[in-house]
């Protein structure tokens, strides 16, 4: 293939999440480096952009929160220290806190994982079923009626699967392999981040 890695966002996402998964899957996981996590998540932003207006809200929200974590990672070296710092300051649930943003970014990764899982088992060229199921499972429980309605309307403007793959510079076979790789590697990373919350009794549904 003539295109280099920079033109193939799925490869970039896959490689960076494989590295995070290697940390997350250790018997006694090391403290995940905040910069590595934030940079890996920043690669995912392009996917929300490729999905069009239905996920515009998610793209804007996700990008802003990843940027915050990237900025924070310049002075806070690991994800556990980021959460501990907010606990000490009593700002865990305050809008704009790094911990709150970490939970929202985790949700974005979860959404992409479920979307890929659904694309892998859905026949045909439409993304509507896959995207609707992923949205319903991950984001809808946390959104009010107005946002859910707007997203529902936007689902009719989703690109087709072939249009999405073209934007990502992949063919059906290569995209399938990359999506499977992300589903495999993002699972342990999502569980690792959730563990930062549940082990400190911070909850996940807020």
N, CA and C atoms as an extended XYZ file, in Angstrom:
618
Properties=species:S:1:pos:R:3:atomname:S:1:resname:S:1:resid:I:1 pbc="F F F"
N         0.851       -1.185        0.000 N   UNK     1
C         0.000        0.000        0.000 CA  UNK     1
C         0.889        1.239        0.000 C   UNK     1
N         0.519        2.225       -0.810 N   UNK     2
C         1.320        3.430       -0.916 CA  UNK     2
C         1.159        4.361        0.256 C   UNK     2
N        -0.013        4.385        0.902 N   UNK     3
C        -0.258        5.337        1.982 CA  UNK     3
C         0.594        4.995        3.187 C   UNK     3
N         1.124        6.048        3.842 N   UNK     4
C         1.897        5.749        5.041 CA  UNK     4
C         0.983        5.717        6.259 C   UNK     4
N         1.594        5.402        7.402 N   UNK     5
C         0.838        5.208        8.644 CA  UNK     5
C         0.022        6.447        9.022 C   UNK     5
N         0.583        7.631        8.743 N   UNK     6
C        -0.081        8.880        9.134 CA  UNK     6
C        -1.424        9.046        8.430 C   UNK     6
N        -1.570        8.413        7.260 N   UNK     7
C        -2.831        8.502        6.515 CA  UNK     7
C        -3.834        7.450        6.967 C   UNK     7
N        -3.433        6.615        7.901 N   UNK     8
C        -4.297        5.495        8.311 CA  UNK     8
C        -4.555        5.566        9.821 C   UNK     8
N        -5.542        6.398       10.204 N   UNK     9
C        -5.784        6.602       11.632 CA  UNK     9
C        -6.076        5.334       12.417 C   UNK     9
N        -6.718        4.327       11.787 N   UNK    10
C        -7.029        3.091       12.522 CA  UNK    10
C        -5.747        2.383       12.979 C   UNK    10
N        -4.696        2.453       12.153 N   UNK    11
C        -3.421        1.809       12.522 CA  UNK    11
C        -2.805        2.542       13.712 C   UNK    11
N        -2.883        3.877       13.662 N   UNK    12
C        -2.300        4.706       14.726 CA  UNK    12
C        -3.030        4.443       16.057 C   UNK    12
N        -4.357        4.380       15.977 N   UNK    13
C        -5.175        4.109       17.167 CA  UNK    13
C        -4.830        2.728       17.713 C   UNK    13
N        -4.789        1.740       16.815 N   UNK    14
C        -4.527        0.356       17.221 CA  UNK    14
C        -3.188        0.208       17.922 C   UNK    14
N        -2.153        0.809       17.327 N   UNK    15
C        -0.800        0.676       17.892 CA  UNK    15
C        -0.724        1.320       19.274 C   UNK    15
N        -1.330        2.503       19.429 N   UNK    16
C        -1.223        3.202       20.718 CA  UNK    16
C        -2.024        2.491       21.807 C   UNK    16
N        -3.160        1.870       21.444 N   UNK    17
C        -3.948        1.159       22.449 CA  UNK    17
C        -3.344       -0.208       22.793 C   UNK    17
N        -2.613       -0.798       21.858 N   UNK    18
C        -1.897       -2.042       22.176 CA  UNK    18
C        -0.881       -1.766       23.286 C   UNK    18
N        -0.214       -0.621       23.205 N   UNK    19
C         0.783       -0.262       24.230 CA  UNK    19
C         0.115       -0.049       25.589 C   UNK    19
N        -1.031        0.650       25.587 N   UNK    20
C        -1.754        0.868       26.850 CA  UNK    20
C        -2.255       -0.454       27.424 C   UNK    20
N        -2.745       -1.331       26.548 N   UNK    21
C        -3.283       -2.621       26.999 CA  UNK    21
C        -2.197       -3.457       27.666 C   UNK    21
N        -0.957       -3.346       27.158 N   UNK    22
C         0.153       -4.098       27.749 CA  UNK    22
C         0.360       -3.688       29.210 C   UNK    22
N         0.158       -2.404       29.514 N   UNK    23
C         0.260       -1.915       30.899 CA  UNK    23
C        -0.949       -2.400       31.701 C   UNK    23
N        -2.144       -2.233       31.115 N   UNK    24
C        -3.393       -2.545       31.829 CA  UNK    24
C        -3.507       -4.033       32.166 C   UNK    24
N        -2.903       -4.898       31.340 N   UNK    25
C        -3.067       -6.348       31.526 CA  UNK    25
C        -2.050       -6.967       32.472 C   UNK    25
N        -1.108       -6.175       32.983 N   UNK    26
C        -0.123       -6.723       33.920 CA  UNK    26
C        -0.821       -7.225       35.182 C   UNK    26
N        -0.248       -8.264       35.783 N   UNK    27
C        -0.816       -8.849       37.003 CA  UNK    27
C        -1.018       -7.781       38.076 C   UNK    27
N         0.037       -6.986       38.283 N   UNK    28
C        -0.053       -5.821       39.166 CA  UNK    28
C         0.187       -4.621       38.263 C   UNK    28
N        -0.881       -4.059       37.646 N   UNK    29
C        -0.675       -3.003       36.654 CA  UNK    29
C         0.121       -1.827       37.210 C   UNK    29
N         1.088       -1.381       36.404 N   UNK    30
C         1.832       -0.177       36.773 CA  UNK    30
C         0.870        1.010       36.651 C   UNK    30
N         1.231        2.119       37.275 N   UNK    31
C         0.399        3.321       37.129 CA  UNK    31
C         0.494        3.793       35.677 C   UNK    31
N        -0.644        3.872       34.988 N   UNK    32
C        -0.628        4.237       33.565 CA  UNK    32
C        -0.188        5.694       33.396 C   UNK    32
N         0.747        5.897       32.477 N   UNK    33
C         1.282        7.240       32.240 CA  UNK    33
C         0.196        8.108       31.597 C   UNK    33
N        -0.092        9.244       32.220 N   UNK    34
C        -1.194       10.100       31.763 CA  UNK    34
C        -0.970       10.609       30.342 C   UNK    34
N         0.282       10.935       30.014 N   UNK    35
C         0.580       11.431       28.667 CA  UNK    35
C         0.343       10.382       27.601 C   UNK    35
N         0.765        9.129       27.876 N   UNK    36
C         0.563        8.033       26.911 CA  UNK    36
C        -0.927        7.798       26.685 C   UNK    36
N        -1.685        7.772       27.790 N   UNK    37
C        -3.131        7.555       27.693 CA  UNK    37
C        -3.790        8.672       26.893 C   UNK    37
N        -3.447        9.916       27.209 N   UNK    38
C        -4.082       11.065       26.558 CA  UNK    38
C        -3.751       11.126       25.076 C   UNK    38
N        -2.496       10.824       24.735 N   UNK    39
C        -2.114       10.843       23.315 CA  UNK    39
C        -2.829        9.746       22.537 C   UNK    39
N        -2.932        8.555       23.143 N   UNK    40
C        -3.654        7.453       22.474 CA  UNK    40
C        -5.105        7.856       22.237 C   UNK    40
N        -5.718        8.475       23.249 N   UNK    41
C        -7.127        8.893       23.114 CA  UNK    41
C        -7.285        9.997       22.080 C   UNK    41
N        -6.264       10.844       21.937 N   UNK    42
C        -6.371       11.939       20.954 CA  UNK    42
C        -6.437       11.391       19.532 C   UNK    42
N        -5.829       10.215       19.296 N   UNK    43
C        -5.883        9.612       17.953 CA  UNK    43
C        -7.316        9.205       17.586 C   UNK    43
N        -8.147        8.943       18.610 N   UNK    44
C        -9.516        8.461       18.378 CA  UNK    44
C       -10.439        9.591       17.894 C   UNK    44
N       -10.048       10.844       18.168 N   UNK    45
C       -10.893       11.992       17.820 CA  UNK    45
C       -11.336       11.979       16.357 C   UNK    45
N       -10.437       11.550       15.482 N   UNK    46
C       -10.730       11.560       14.047 CA  UNK    46
C       -11.955       10.696       13.720 C   UNK    46
N       -12.158        9.634       14.490 N   UNK    47
C       -13.305        8.749       14.217 CA  UNK    47
C       -14.628        9.467       14.434 C   UNK    47
N       -14.714       10.225       15.544 N   UNK    48
C       -15.954       10.972       15.787 CA  UNK    48
C       -16.193       11.975       14.653 C   UNK    48
N       -15.106       12.589       14.166 N   UNK    49
C       -15.223       13.543       13.062 CA  UNK    49
C       -15.748       12.883       11.798 C   UNK    49
N       -15.353       11.627       11.579 N   UNK    50
C       -15.774       10.896       10.372 CA  UNK    50
C       -17.252       10.501       10.415 C   UNK    50
N       -17.860       10.505       11.611 N   UNK    51
C       -19.249       10.040       11.740 CA  UNK    51
C       -20.278       11.134       11.479 C   UNK    51
N       -19.808       12.361       11.260 N   UNK    52
C       -20.738       13.421       10.860 CA  UNK    52
C       -21.547       14.005       12.005 C   UNK    52
N       -22.669       14.631       11.640 N   UNK    53
C       -23.424       15.470       12.572 CA  UNK    53
C       -23.999       14.705       13.771 C   UNK    53
N       -24.309       13.426       13.600 N   UNK    54
C       -24.900       12.648       14.701 CA  UNK    54
C       -23.982       12.643       15.920 C   UNK    54
N       -22.683       12.657       15.672 N   UNK    55
C       -21.737       12.580       16.782 CA  UNK    55
C       -20.911       13.860       16.939 C   UNK    55
N       -21.433       14.956       16.389 N   UNK    56
C       -20.722       16.238       16.498 CA  UNK    56
C       -20.560       16.623       17.968 C   UNK    56
N       -21.637       16.442       18.739 N   UNK    57
C       -21.589       16.781       20.176 CA  UNK    57
C       -20.495       15.960       20.862 C   UNK    57
N       -20.403       14.676       20.485 N   UNK    58
C       -19.429       13.774       21.107 CA  UNK    58
C       -18.018       14.191       20.715 C   UNK    58
N       -17.849       14.567       19.450 N   UNK    59
C       -16.521       14.979       18.978 CA  UNK    59
C       -16.045       16.209       19.753 C   UNK    59
N       -16.902       17.231       19.843 N   UNK    60
C       -16.516       18.472       20.511 CA  UNK    60
C       -16.210       18.221       21.993 C   UNK    60
N       -17.083       17.474       22.639 N   UNK    61
C       -16.933       17.183       24.062 CA  UNK    61
C       -15.676       16.347       24.305 C   UNK    61
N       -15.506       15.320       23.496 N   UNK    62
C       -14.383       14.398       23.639 CA  UNK    62
C       -13.050       15.126       23.423 C   UNK    62
N       -12.961       15.880       22.342 N   UNK    63
C       -11.712       16.587       22.014 CA  UNK    63
C       -11.326       17.552       23.136 C   UNK    63
N       -12.308       18.303       23.656 N   UNK    64
C       -12.032       19.271       24.728 CA  UNK    64
C       -11.498       18.558       25.970 C   UNK    64
N       -12.076       17.404       26.290 N   UNK    65
C       -11.687       16.698       27.519 CA  UNK    65
C       -10.344       15.982       27.351 C   UNK    65
N       -10.070       15.472       26.151 N   UNK    66
C        -8.747       14.879       25.891 CA  UNK    66
C        -7.677       15.967       25.966 C   UNK    66
N        -7.979       17.151       25.409 N   UNK    67
C        -7.025       18.270       25.464 CA  UNK    67
C        -6.705       18.637       26.910 C   UNK    67
N        -7.731       18.633       27.768 N   UNK    68
C        -7.520       18.934       29.185 CA  UNK    68
C        -6.582       17.906       29.817 C   UNK    68
N        -6.815       16.619       29.512 N   UNK    69
C        -5.965       15.563       30.087 CA  UNK    69
C        -4.525       15.670       29.556 C   UNK    69
N        -4.391       16.024       28.286 N   UNK    70
C        -3.053       16.199       27.701 CA  UNK    70
C        -2.308       17.318       28.414 C   UNK    70
N        -3.002       18.419       28.640 N   UNK    71
C        -2.413       19.569       29.324 CA  UNK    71
C        -2.035       19.182       30.762 C   UNK    71
N        -2.958       18.494       31.446 N   UNK    72
C        -2.717       18.077       32.838 CA  UNK    72
C        -1.524       17.125       32.931 C   UNK    72
N        -1.349       16.295       31.881 N   UNK    73
C        -0.287       15.284       31.926 CA  UNK    73
C         1.110       15.905       31.909 C   UNK    73
N         1.190       17.208       31.592 N   UNK    74
C         2.500       17.875       31.613 CA  UNK    74
C         3.005       18.036       33.048 C   UNK    74
N         2.060       18.100       34.001 N   UNK    75
C         2.483       18.282       35.400 CA  UNK    75
C         2.072       17.121       36.311 C   UNK    75
N         1.156       16.257       35.830 N   UNK    76
C         0.723       15.097       36.632 CA  UNK    76
C         1.080       13.852       35.834 C   UNK    76
N         1.990       13.032       36.381 N   UNK    77
C         2.596       11.994       35.539 CA  UNK    77
C         1.707       10.784       35.256 C   UNK    77
N         0.835       10.394       36.214 N   UNK    78
C         0.058        9.166       35.996 CA  UNK    78
C        -1.438        9.403       36.215 C   UNK    78
N        -2.250        8.499       35.683 N   UNK    79
C        -3.709        8.605       35.864 CA  UNK    79
C        -4.117        8.449       37.329 C   UNK    79
N        -3.538        7.476       38.098 N   UNK    80
C        -3.924        7.382       39.509 CA  UNK    80
C        -3.638        8.669       40.281 C   UNK    80
N        -2.475        9.306       40.001 N   UNK    81
C        -2.168       10.557       40.727 CA  UNK    81
C        -3.145       11.654       40.351 C   UNK    81
N        -3.619       11.639       39.105 N   UNK    82
C        -4.585       12.644       38.654 CA  UNK    82
C        -5.877       12.527       39.476 C   UNK    82
N        -6.337       11.286       39.655 N   UNK    83
C        -7.566       11.046       40.417 CA  UNK    83
C        -7.347       11.383       41.897 C   UNK    83
N        -6.207       10.944       42.451 N   UNK    84
C        -5.912       11.187       43.869 CA  UNK    84
C        -5.866       12.682       44.179 C   UNK    84
N        -5.313       13.441       43.257 N   UNK    85
C        -5.202       14.895       43.447 CA  UNK    85
C        -6.581       15.538       43.565 C   UNK    85
N        -7.501       15.104       42.698 N   UNK    86
C        -8.874       15.636       42.761 CA  UNK    86
C        -9.579       15.199       44.041 C   UNK    86
N        -9.297       13.962       44.501 N   UNK    87
C        -9.897       13.493       45.751 CA  UNK    87
C        -9.427       14.388       46.905 C   UNK    87
N        -8.116       14.665       46.931 N   UNK    88
C        -7.558       15.510       47.993 CA  UNK    88
C        -8.167       16.912       47.978 C   UNK    88
N        -8.416       17.429       46.773 N   UNK    89
C        -8.956       18.795       46.650 CA  UNK    89
C       -10.480       18.821       46.784 C   UNK    89
N       -11.104       17.620       46.792 N   UNK    90
C       -12.562       17.558       46.871 CA  UNK    90
C       -13.247       18.028       45.596 C   UNK    90
N       -12.572       17.820       44.439 N   UNK    91
C       -13.103       18.345       43.172 CA  UNK    91
C       -13.448       17.249       42.167 C   UNK    91
N       -13.539       15.986       42.630 N   UNK    92
C       -13.748       14.861       41.706 CA  UNK    92
C       -14.920       15.106       40.759 C   UNK    92
N       -16.069       15.517       41.294 N   UNK    93
C       -17.273       15.650       40.466 CA  UNK    93
C       -17.512       17.069       39.962 C   UNK    93
N       -16.581       17.955       40.218 N   UNK    94
C       -16.742       19.347       39.774 CA  UNK    94
C       -16.548       19.418       38.263 C   UNK    94
N       -17.419       20.155       37.572 N   UNK    95
C       -17.302       20.303       36.114 CA  UNK    95
C       -15.908       20.818       35.769 C   UNK    95
N       -15.270       20.153       34.810 N   UNK    96
C       -13.939       20.589       34.384 CA  UNK    96
C       -12.802       19.916       35.137 C   UNK    96
N       -13.123       19.125       36.189 N   UNK    97
C       -12.032       18.442       36.907 CA  UNK    97
C       -11.432       17.364       36.003 C   UNK    97
N       -10.151       17.067       36.232 N   UNK    98
C        -9.478       16.066       35.385 CA  UNK    98
C       -10.134       14.690       35.549 C   UNK    98
N       -10.567       14.375       36.775 N   UNK    99
C       -11.187       13.074       37.019 CA  UNK    99
C       -12.512       12.956       36.272 C   UNK    99
N       -13.292       14.020       36.310 N   UNK   100
C       -14.574       14.024       35.584 CA  UNK   100
C       -14.315       13.884       34.081 C   UNK   100
N       -13.310       14.608       33.597 N   UNK   101
C       -12.975       14.533       32.171 CA  UNK   101
C       -12.466       13.145       31.793 C   UNK   101
N       -11.726       12.519       32.709 N   UNK   102
C       -11.227       11.157       32.459 CA  UNK   102
C       -12.391       10.183       32.285 C   UNK   102
N       -13.413       10.334       33.118 N   UNK   103
C       -14.594        9.463       33.008 CA  UNK   103
C       -15.294        9.671       31.665 C   UNK   103
N       -15.404       10.932       31.223 N   UNK   104
C       -16.053       11.224       29.935 CA  UNK   104
C       -15.239       10.674       28.762 C   UNK   104
N       -13.916       10.788       28.848 N   UNK   105
C       -13.055       10.262       27.777 CA  UNK   105
C       -13.166        8.737       27.727 C   UNK   105
N       -13.204        8.106       28.906 N   UNK   106
C       -13.377        6.647       28.976 CA  UNK   106
C       -14.656        6.239       28.252 C   UNK   106
N       -15.707        7.049       28.445 N   UNK   107
C       -16.986        6.762       27.781 CA  UNK   107
C       -16.848        6.852       26.253 C   UNK   107
N       -16.077        7.813       25.786 N   UNK   108
C       -15.848        7.955       24.339 CA  UNK   108
C       -15.150        6.734       23.766 C   UNK   108
N       -14.158        6.219       24.496 N   UNK   109
C       -13.434        5.019       24.061 CA  UNK   109
C       -14.379        3.815       24.049 C   UNK   109
N       -15.202        3.741       25.076 N   UNK   110
C       -16.196        2.666       25.192 CA  UNK   110
C       -17.157        2.701       24.003 C   UNK   110
N       -17.578        3.907       23.639 N   UNK   111
C       -18.515        4.088       22.523 CA  UNK   111
C       -17.886        3.560       21.217 C   UNK   111
N       -16.629        3.893       20.981 N   UNK   112
C       -15.955        3.449       19.752 CA  UNK   112
C       -15.782        1.928       19.769 C   UNK   112
N       -15.456        1.376       20.934 N   UNK   113
C       -15.311       -0.085       21.057 CA  UNK   113
C       -16.623       -0.780       20.688 C   UNK   113
N       -17.737       -0.306       21.260 N   UNK   114
C       -19.037       -0.932       20.975 CA  UNK   114
C       -19.427       -0.719       19.508 C   UNK   114
N       -19.124        0.467       18.981 N   UNK   115
C       -19.412        0.744       17.567 CA  UNK   115
C       -18.677       -0.262       16.674 C   UNK   115
N       -17.396       -0.474       16.949 N   UNK   116
C       -16.615       -1.425       16.145 CA  UNK   116
C       -17.163       -2.842       16.304 C   UNK   116
N       -17.504       -3.222       17.537 N   UNK   117
C       -18.081       -4.562       17.762 CA  UNK   117
C       -19.331       -4.742       16.908 C   UNK   117
N       -20.169       -3.700       16.867 N   UNK   118
C       -21.421       -3.778       16.107 CA  UNK   118
C       -21.166       -3.791       14.597 C   UNK   118
N       -20.207       -2.980       14.138 N   UNK   119
C       -19.877       -2.965       12.702 CA  UNK   119
C       -19.392       -4.359       12.274 C   UNK   119
N       -18.618       -4.999       13.140 N   UNK   120
C       -18.050       -6.314       12.807 CA  UNK   120
C       -19.106       -7.400       12.667 C   UNK   120
N       -20.270       -7.227       13.339 N   UNK   121
C       -21.302       -8.276       13.252 CA  UNK   121
C       -22.518       -7.852       12.426 C   UNK   121
N       -22.472       -6.637       11.862 N   UNK   122
C       -23.623       -6.138       11.097 CA  UNK   122
C       -23.367       -6.272        9.604 C   UNK   122
N       -24.286       -6.908        8.912 N   UNK   123
C       -24.174       -7.055        7.445 CA  UNK   123
C       -24.571       -5.744        6.767 C   UNK   123
N       -24.149       -5.597        5.529 N   UNK   124
C       -24.613       -4.452        4.734 CA  UNK   124
C       -23.723       -3.230        4.871 C   UNK   124
N       -24.158       -2.143        4.216 N   UNK   125
C       -23.323       -0.952        4.076 CA  UNK   125
C       -23.762        0.186        4.994 C   UNK   125
N       -24.839       -0.025        5.748 N   UNK   126
C       -25.338        1.051        6.618 CA  UNK   126
C       -24.674        0.978        7.994 C   UNK   126
N       -24.378        2.153        8.541 N   UNK   127
C       -23.807        2.212        9.897 CA  UNK   127
C       -24.878        2.525       10.940 C   UNK   127
N       -26.122        2.761       10.474 N   UNK   128
C       -27.132        3.294       11.388 CA  UNK   128
C       -27.418        2.367       12.570 C   UNK   128
N       -27.582        1.066       12.303 N   UNK   129
C       -27.864        0.123       13.398 CA  UNK   129
C       -26.707        0.060       14.388 C   UNK   129
N       -25.493       -0.054       13.840 N   UNK   130
C       -24.300       -0.166       14.692 CA  UNK   130
C       -24.135        1.081       15.555 C   UNK   130
N       -24.281        2.256       14.926 N   UNK   131
C       -24.091        3.518       15.653 CA  UNK   131
C       -25.210        3.738       16.669 C   UNK   131
N       -26.447        3.382       16.300 N   UNK   132
C       -27.585        3.555       17.214 CA  UNK   132
C       -27.416        2.683       18.453 C   UNK   132
N       -26.975        1.437       18.245 N   UNK   133
C       -26.790        0.526       19.386 CA  UNK   133
C       -25.661        1.024       20.288 C   UNK   133
N       -24.568        1.479       19.673 N   UNK   134
C       -23.432        1.967       20.467 CA  UNK   134
C       -23.839        3.198       21.268 C   UNK   134
N       -24.569        4.105       20.629 N   UNK   135
C       -25.026        5.315       21.326 CA  UNK   135
C       -25.970        4.948       22.476 C   UNK   135
N       -26.912        4.063       22.192 N   UNK   136
C       -27.908        3.668       23.204 CA  UNK   136
C       -27.231        3.013       24.413 C   UNK   136
N       -26.211        2.230       24.142 N   UNK   137
C       -25.549        1.495       25.229 CA  UNK   137
C       -24.656        2.398       26.079 C   UNK   137
N       -23.926        3.310       25.438 N   UNK   138
C       -22.885        4.048       26.174 CA  UNK   138
C       -23.298        5.473       26.561 C   UNK   138
N       -23.819        6.227       25.606 N   UNK   139
C       -24.061        7.649       25.863 CA  UNK   139
C       -25.487        7.979       26.313 C   UNK   139
N       -26.474        7.322       25.692 N   UNK   140
C       -27.878        7.700       25.929 CA  UNK   140
C       -28.271        7.759       27.412 C   UNK   140
N       -27.822        6.797       28.256 N   UNK   141
C       -28.235        6.846       29.664 CA  UNK   141
C       -27.795        8.128       30.386 C   UNK   141
N       -26.820        8.841       29.809 N   UNK   142
C       -26.288       10.042       30.472 CA  UNK   142
C       -26.760       11.327       29.794 C   UNK   142
N       -27.602       11.204       28.768 N   UNK   143
C       -28.042       12.380       28.023 CA  UNK   143
C       -29.516       12.676       28.257 C   UNK   143
N       -29.845       13.948       28.213 N   UNK   144
C       -31.242       14.364       28.327 CA  UNK   144
C       -31.986       14.114       27.025 C   UNK   144
N       -33.275       14.339       27.077 N   UNK   145
C       -34.151       14.055       25.922 CA  UNK   145
C       -33.725       14.841       24.679 C   UNK   145
N       -33.383       16.101       24.835 N   UNK   146
C       -33.074       16.961       23.671 CA  UNK   146
C       -31.863       16.431       22.902 C   UNK   146
N       -30.812       16.043       23.636 N   UNK   147
C       -29.614       15.525       22.953 CA  UNK   147
C       -29.923       14.188       22.289 C   UNK   147
N       -30.678       13.330       22.997 N   UNK   148
C       -31.010       12.014       22.408 CA  UNK   148
C       -31.802       12.191       21.117 C   UNK   148
N       -32.714       13.150       21.114 N   UNK   149
C       -33.532       13.399       19.917 CA  UNK   149
C       -32.663       13.919       18.759 C   UNK   149
N       -31.754       14.839       19.079 N   UNK   150
C       -30.867       15.404       18.045 CA  UNK   150
C       -29.966       14.320       17.454 C   UNK   150
N       -29.455       13.451       18.322 N   UNK   151
C       -28.594       12.365       17.841 CA  UNK   151
C       -29.399       11.415       16.956 C   UNK   151
N       -30.625       11.106       17.391 N   UNK   152
C       -31.495       10.221       16.603 CA  UNK   152
C       -31.718       10.768       15.204 C   UNK   152
N       -31.942       12.079       15.104 N   UNK   153
C       -32.141       12.706       13.785 CA  UNK   153
C       -30.856       12.650       12.974 C   UNK   153
N       -29.711       12.847       13.646 N   UNK   154
C       -28.421       12.853       12.958 CA  UNK   154
C       -28.018       11.498       12.415 C   UNK   154
N       -28.597       10.432       12.968 N   UNK   155
C       -28.262        9.074       12.505 CA  UNK   155
C       -28.582        8.897       11.017 C   UNK   155
N       -29.536        9.688       10.521 N   UNK   156
C       -29.900        9.565        9.103 CA  UNK   156
C       -28.846       10.197        8.192 C   UNK   156
N       -27.918       10.957        8.796 N   UNK   157
C       -26.879       11.613        7.989 CA  UNK   157
C       -25.524       10.911        8.125 C   UNK   157
N       -25.532        9.743        8.780 N   UNK   158
C       -24.264        9.002        8.933 CA  UNK   158
C       -23.705        8.615        7.564 C   UNK   158
N       -22.377        8.560        7.427 N   UNK   159
C       -21.819        8.031        6.176 CA  UNK   159
C       -22.129        6.531        6.087 C   UNK   159
N       -22.047        5.984        4.902 N   UNK   160
C       -22.179        4.528        4.764 CA  UNK   160
C       -20.873        3.894        5.244 C   UNK   160
N       -20.882        2.580        5.430 N   UNK   161
C       -19.664        1.907        5.873 CA  UNK   161
C       -18.531        2.113        4.862 C   UNK   161
N       -18.862        2.011        3.577 N   UNK   162
C       -17.807        2.165        2.556 CA  UNK   162
C       -17.255        3.598        2.549 C   UNK   162
N       -18.130        4.588        2.790 N   UNK   163
C       -17.650        5.987        2.864 CA  UNK   163
C       -16.725        6.181        4.071 C   UNK   163
N       -17.089        5.559        5.193 N   UNK   164
C       -16.256        5.661        6.395 CA  UNK   164
C       -14.881        5.039        6.143 C   UNK   164
N       -14.873        3.857        5.540 N   UNK   165
C       -13.597        3.180        5.288 CA  UNK   165
C       -12.728        3.989        4.332 C   UNK   165
N       -13.375        4.652        3.373 N   UNK   166
C       -12.621        5.491        2.427 CA  UNK   166
C       -11.973        6.657        3.168 C   UNK   166
N       -12.739        7.274        4.092 N   UNK   167
C       -12.181        8.392        4.883 CA  UNK   167
C       -11.007        7.928        5.729 C   UNK   167
N       -11.065        6.668        6.161 N   UNK   168
C       -10.015        6.131        7.029 CA  UNK   168
C        -8.884        5.460        6.233 C   UNK   168
N        -8.994        5.495        4.900 N   UNK   169
C        -7.982        4.893        4.016 CA  UNK   169
C        -7.774        3.399        4.271 C   UNK   169
N        -8.879        2.697        4.445 N   UNK   170
C        -8.805        1.248        4.657 CA  UNK   170
C        -9.772        0.548        3.700 C   UNK   170
N        -9.459       -0.712        3.391 N   UNK   171
C       -10.446       -1.513        2.666 CA  UNK   171
C       -11.155       -2.398        3.699 C   UNK   171
N       -12.137       -3.149        3.260 N   UNK   172
C       -12.955       -3.953        4.166 CA  UNK   172
C       -12.099       -4.905        5.030 C   UNK   172
N       -11.149       -5.580        4.391 N   UNK   173
C       -10.339       -6.573        5.111 CA  UNK   173
C        -9.420       -5.929        6.131 C   UNK   173
N        -8.719       -4.867        5.715 N   UNK   174
C        -7.773       -4.224        6.633 CA  UNK   174
C        -8.523       -3.530        7.772 C   UNK   174
N        -9.668       -2.920        7.455 N   UNK   175
C       -10.449       -2.230        8.491 CA  UNK   175
C       -10.943       -3.236        9.525 C   UNK   175
N       -11.363       -4.388        9.047 N   UNK   176
C       -11.866       -5.428        9.959 CA  UNK   176
C       -10.775       -5.843       10.955 C   UNK   176
N        -9.578       -6.044       10.443 N   UNK   177
C        -8.454       -6.445       11.304 CA  UNK   177
C        -8.140       -5.354       12.327 C   UNK   177
N        -8.164       -4.095       11.871 N   UNK   178
C        -7.847       -2.972       12.779 CA  UNK   178
C        -8.945       -2.798       13.838 C   UNK   178
N       -10.187       -2.972       13.436 N   UNK   179
C       -11.292       -2.836       14.398 CA  UNK   179
C       -11.229       -3.944       15.445 C   UNK   179
N       -10.938       -5.168       14.992 N   UNK   180
C       -10.807       -6.292       15.935 CA  UNK   180
C        -9.671       -6.025       16.927 C   UNK   180
N        -8.589       -5.462       16.414 N   UNK   181
C        -7.435       -5.151       17.261 CA  UNK   181
C        -7.826       -4.114       18.325 C   UNK   181
N        -8.592       -3.091       17.922 N   UNK   182
C        -8.988       -2.048       18.878 CA  UNK   182
C        -9.947       -2.615       19.931 C   UNK   182
N       -10.878       -3.447       19.504 N   UNK   183
C       -11.822       -4.056       20.449 CA  UNK   183
C       -11.044       -4.854       21.506 C   UNK   183
N       -10.039       -5.612       21.038 N   UNK   184
C        -9.216       -6.421       21.956 CA  UNK   184
C        -8.413       -5.556       22.920 C   UNK   184
N        -7.764       -4.522       22.392 N   UNK   185
C        -6.844       -3.749       23.234 CA  UNK   185
C        -7.561       -2.703       24.093 C   UNK   185
N        -8.684       -2.174       23.614 N   UNK   186
C        -9.360       -1.120       24.387 CA  UNK   186
C       -10.078       -1.692       25.605 C   UNK   186
N       -10.491       -2.973       25.543 N   UNK   187
C       -11.201       -3.600       26.666 CA  UNK   187
C       -10.434       -3.499       27.982 C   UNK   187
N        -9.176       -3.985       28.017 N   UNK   188
C        -8.398       -3.893       29.259 CA  UNK   188
C        -8.141       -2.448       29.708 C   UNK   188
N        -8.009       -1.542       28.737 N   UNK   189
C        -7.754       -0.128       29.080 CA  UNK   189
C        -8.993        0.481       29.742 C   UNK   189
N       -10.163        0.184       29.185 N   UNK   190
C       -11.424        0.667       29.773 CA  UNK   190
C       -11.572        0.126       31.195 C   UNK   190
N       -11.300       -1.165       31.375 N   UNK   191
C       -11.401       -1.785       32.711 CA  UNK   191
C       -10.413       -1.159       33.688 C   UNK   191
N        -9.219       -0.836       33.200 N   UNK   192
C        -8.208       -0.199       34.053 CA  UNK   192
C        -8.718        1.162       34.560 C   UNK   192
N        -9.253        1.962       33.642 N   UNK   193
C        -9.745        3.295       34.032 CA  UNK   193
C       -10.939        3.154       34.974 C   UNK   193
N       -11.854        2.229       34.657 N   UNK   194
C       -13.000        2.012       35.553 CA  UNK   194
C       -12.532        1.622       36.950 C   UNK   194
N       -11.454        0.826       36.996 N   UNK   195
C       -10.896        0.397       38.283 CA  UNK   195
C       -10.392        1.556       39.124 C   UNK   195
N        -9.902        2.607       38.454 N   UNK   196
C        -9.444        3.795       39.192 CA  UNK   196
C       -10.607        4.430       39.954 C   UNK   196
N       -11.808        4.308       39.397 N   UNK   197
C       -13.005        4.882       40.021 CA  UNK   197
C       -13.604        3.927       41.053 C   UNK   197
N       -13.807        2.673       40.643 N   UNK   198
C       -14.508        1.736       41.536 CA  UNK   198
C       -13.667        1.411       42.774 C   UNK   198
N       -12.338        1.328       42.629 N   UNK   199
C       -11.496        0.993       43.785 CA  UNK   199
C       -11.473        2.126       44.811 C   UNK   199
N       -11.884        3.311       44.370 N   UNK   200
C       -11.915        4.462       45.290 CA  UNK   200
C       -13.365        4.847       45.640 C   UNK   200
N       -14.300        3.953       45.305 N   UNK   201
C       -15.731        4.181       45.570 CA  UNK   201
C       -16.241        5.501       44.986 C   UNK   201
N       -15.771        5.811       43.775 N   UNK   202
C       -16.207        7.062       43.131 CA  UNK   202
C       -17.411        6.850       42.216 C   UNK   202
N       -17.720        5.574       41.881 N   UNK   203
C       -18.845        5.295       40.991 CA  UNK   203
C       -18.519        5.650       39.545 C   UNK   203
N       -19.357        5.197       38.640 N   UNK   204
C       -19.132        5.441       37.206 CA  UNK   204
C       -20.328        6.125       36.537 C   UNK   204
N       -21.481        6.129       37.195 N   UNK   205
C       -22.703        6.627       36.548 CA  UNK   205
C       -23.026        8.055       36.954 C   UNK   205
N       -22.109        8.962       36.587 N   UNK   206
C       -22.382       10.371       36.889 CA  UNK   206
C       -21.736       11.238       35.816 C   UNK   206
